[in-house]
Amino acid sequence: MGALLSVVTPIYNVARYLPECLDSLADQTHPDIEFVLVDDGSTDDSGEIAAARAEADPRFRLIRQPNRGLGAARNTGIRAASGDYLAFVDSDDVLPRYAFELLVGALESTGSQIASGNVLLFNSRGLWQSPLHRGTHRRTRLGARLRRRRNLIYDRLACNKVFRRDFWTGNELWFPEGVRYEDIPVTVPAYALAAKIDVLSTPVYHWRQREAGAEESISQRQTEITNLVDRFAAVRSASRSLAALGNRRMKNHYDTIALRSDLRMFLYLLPDVVDEAYRQRFLQLAGEFLAEVDPSVPDRLEPGLRVAWRLAGEGRLAELLTVVAATRLGQKPPVVPDVPVQLYRPDRRLRTALRSVAWRGGRLRISGHVYRAPQVAGAPWLRLRALWLRERGRSGRRVPGPAHSRVFAGRGSASCQSADDPPAGSGFDASFRTSALRPSSGWRTGTWLVMTGVVDPAGPPVSGPVKVGEIQPALPATWVAPGVRIVPVLYDGALRLRVERPRVWATAAEVDDDSLVISGTVAAGVAPPTALSLSRAPAVVWRRYPTAVGGSARPAADPAAAGPDTDEATGAVFSCRIPLADLLAGAAVQRPAPVGDPVSGWLVGYRLGADRTDEQLPVGEGFVDLHPVGGGPGPLVEPGDHGSLTIRMLPTGPVVTWATVDQGGVTIGGECAVGDLPSLAVLRHADDLRDAAAPADRDLPVESVDEGWQVRVPAAGPDQLEPGRWWFGYRPGAADQVCDLPVSLRIRDGLGRADGTGGRQPLRLRLEPDRLHRVALLAS
């Protein structure tokens, strides 16, 4: 990584947030970086804060100019930048310390023109996934092409990316000046112009959501006419740039997205906006944009949006307000005279939201939601009729799974507040015997699709794959026979089950003096890997460490021992030493993580023989995780998503290593060194992190037990939890900040349900997405 990266940060009246932003820039682990700060005529102390940083750190350079707006400030920074790579950071946001190291590393390994990483939103209550990037960055894809990954157009933020400088200047990219939403007219054509794009699922940018008492950001001032005008202008500019490139298909796709997302938020505001001038300007702008849209584009929308945009284009405000009021509640649009009847045709798409995947007693258990959109509360077709597994290719064998309706805590309602909310009665539970995936001839590798369907009284049954919803659940793997495991994976957001025969697997992890030692085994006839790799995102290698052959594997961790389903035997045993100093230098463990912070870590990989890329290292059956117990920061080594080995460096403090659920409630706990006992555990309402009116935090007493600690949450009693999803946190010492309570995935087997006798709130404990490593308590 010898190439210089230039980071441009425009500054205007952000003294309240600027120090935190500059600290996150200064803490970046990328070794060769310059920061170009552009003070755009600030009238507060922002300029002085930036000047002090530039004087103290030679990597920072300050340019001052009269106020000309964000686009102009960024362009000034671009002209002054000297790096081979170019990035942008807004002065009220922050970055994980590995952000630029990861993005530049991806570009240097692939030769792509753009690298784009996942984004988290944040405020004083915590961090959560950006909805705009939930689907686009769910999975890492290196060297992607826009024509194959069209939904990347949803990612219009400039600040979660690194661009090659020659790509930027060669295509004469500049930010528009004097307008808002300057990202859209740049990032959309940039994606279209790029031959290859690296998309990383790892979060690289924390996007601040300003709270009550602070000046609202541009995106929070949607009811201002200038905001409305600039958003339409940005969308039209991006659409026209795609047309100018001759990419008509991509233009139509982008226009569809704009009507469904960018411009829909203004459409949905209309019933609440009393300013008649705002409404009339909206109708004018909508008419001008729709005149440039292919007539087939609105037909791709949901019925309510089809009718609404038709009325907007015709300037029929009164009818439009009635339709929007119904549509934003997920209801069928009312019939409007002179609107073609085909616009009301029902949307037959099936919507699914996977909630959990678990293995219990030789069975795969799946739960989630399935419903049609737009939903009608209480409609009979909301009841699940079928769930099955279908083998991809080959014989296409099918395995049915009994499914039962279920209402989940804190989810679903009789009157859905938006078309994206699962309606009441749409929940399901289903289970499959894993042995049903085994043909009579024995286990074979392959992929199974998880399918579901509902009954439609107006037509034939509707079916489709089970996809994840707002929250990606944990995806644990399981060994089903010697040398055979089943791995849940996501492909374009849909759940699949992959039957594998691993060639290499990890058997143990331990700390030996100043190193973390990982031991492993290979299948018979396979040469052991010469090195293990650590990556912050799949296939983007951070470091490699050599392996040594020899030693012995633990029998319990030997899935490839000879058995009735395989003629394979265990091969060579190997070990790898990773200096703890390297892990400490590469991780952010100076202080406990705020609620929702995924905490930087690594995937462990290997490469065999003629393999050209690294594969993630599976964890063998019987592997026992390693977790820190006081005495300073330490490694947490365990199976992550897909049963592959992960390493996280955690700060000094508590770690949840066990959980029990009984009739009386839920208890969690763990080991803890003397002096590291948390002063107070906290339950924070997870569904409303962004809402200042969310239910108040619940403080819980921490009890010292044996050589550890525990916290008890009763299932019934006078202090009932409000319905919803709650996260566990803690306050370190006398600090006011609530921090995430790190969790070892070993507690997965202890998750279940607690029913309080005589109480109104059964409690369920379940693990949140592996990428966030959290425990969630569900109250109903």
Secondary structure as GFF3:
##gff-version 3
##sequence-region A 1 780
A	DSSP	beta_strand	5	11	.	.	.	ID=ss1
A	DSSP	alpha_helix	18	26	.	.	.	ID=ss2
A	DSSP	beta_strand	33	40	.	.	.	ID=ss3
A	DSSP	alpha_helix	46	56	.	.	.	ID=ss4
A	DSSP	beta_strand	60	65	.	.	.	ID=ss5
A	DSSP	alpha_helix	70	80	.	.	.	ID=ss6
A	DSSP	beta_strand	85	88	.	.	.	ID=ss7
A	DSSP	alpha_helix	99	110	.	.	.	ID=ss8
A	DSSP	beta_strand	114	123	.	.	.	ID=ss9
A	DSSP	beta_strand	126	129	.	.	.	ID=ss10
A	DSSP	alpha_helix	131	134	.	.	.	ID=ss11
A	DSSP	beta_strand	141	144	.	.	.	ID=ss12
A	DSSP	three_ten_helix	150	154	.	.	.	ID=ss13
A	DSSP	beta_strand	161	164	.	.	.	ID=ss14
A	DSSP	alpha_helix	165	170	.	.	.	ID=ss15
A	DSSP	alpha_helix	184	193	.	.	.	ID=ss16
A	DSSP	beta_strand	197	208	.	.	.	ID=ss17
A	DSSP	three_ten_helix	218	220	.	.	.	ID=ss18
A	DSSP	alpha_helix	225	244	.	.	.	ID=ss19
A	DSSP	alpha_helix	248	257	.	.	.	ID=ss20
A	DSSP	pi_helix	258	262	.	.	.	ID=ss21
A	DSSP	alpha_helix	264	269	.	.	.	ID=ss22
A	DSSP	three_ten_helix	270	272	.	.	.	ID=ss23
A	DSSP	alpha_helix	276	290	.	.	.	ID=ss24
A	DSSP	three_ten_helix	298	300	.	.	.	ID=ss25
A	DSSP	alpha_helix	303	313	.	.	.	ID=ss26
A	DSSP	alpha_helix	317	327	.	.	.	ID=ss27
A	DSSP	three_ten_helix	341	344	.	.	.	ID=ss28
A	DSSP	beta_strand	350	360	.	.	.	ID=ss29
A	DSSP	beta_strand	363	372	.	.	.	ID=ss30
A	DSSP	three_ten_helix	380	382	.	.	.	ID=ss31
A	DSSP	beta_strand	384	391	.	.	.	ID=ss32
A	DSSP	beta_strand	398	400	.	.	.	ID=ss33
A	DSSP	beta_strand	403	406	.	.	.	ID=ss34
A	DSSP	beta_strand	427	433	.	.	.	ID=ss35
A	DSSP	three_ten_helix	434	437	.	.	.	ID=ss36
A	DSSP	beta_strand	446	454	.	.	.	ID=ss37
A	DSSP	beta_strand	462	465	.	.	.	ID=ss38
A	DSSP	beta_strand	478	481	.	.	.	ID=ss39
A	DSSP	beta_strand	484	491	.	.	.	ID=ss40
A	DSSP	beta_strand	494	500	.	.	.	ID=ss41
A	DSSP	beta_strand	504	512	.	.	.	ID=ss42
A	DSSP	beta_strand	515	523	.	.	.	ID=ss43
A	DSSP	beta_strand	531	537	.	.	.	ID=ss44
A	DSSP	beta_strand	540	549	.	.	.	ID=ss45
A	DSSP	three_ten_helix	555	557	.	.	.	ID=ss46
A	DSSP	beta_strand	570	579	.	.	.	ID=ss47
A	DSSP	alpha_helix	580	586	.	.	.	ID=ss48
A	DSSP	beta_strand	601	606	.	.	.	ID=ss49
A	DSSP	beta_strand	615	616	.	.	.	ID=ss50
A	DSSP	beta_strand	634	639	.	.	.	ID=ss51
A	DSSP	three_ten_helix	641	643	.	.	.	ID=ss52
A	DSSP	beta_strand	645	650	.	.	.	ID=ss53
A	DSSP	beta_strand	658	662	.	.	.	ID=ss54
A	DSSP	beta_strand	665	671	.	.	.	ID=ss55
A	DSSP	beta_strand	680	685	.	.	.	ID=ss56
A	DSSP	three_ten_helix	686	688	.	.	.	ID=ss57
A	DSSP	beta_strand	698	700	.	.	.	ID=ss58
A	DSSP	beta_strand	703	705	.	.	.	ID=ss59
A	DSSP	beta_strand	708	714	.	.	.	ID=ss60
A	DSSP	beta_strand	724	731	.	.	.	ID=ss61
A	DSSP	beta_strand	739	740	.	.	.	ID=ss62
A	DSSP	three_ten_helix	745	750	.	.	.	ID=ss63
A	DSSP	beta_strand	753	754	.	.	.	ID=ss64
A	DSSP	beta_strand	763	767	.	.	.	ID=ss65
A	DSSP	beta_strand	775	779	.	.	.	ID=ss66
###
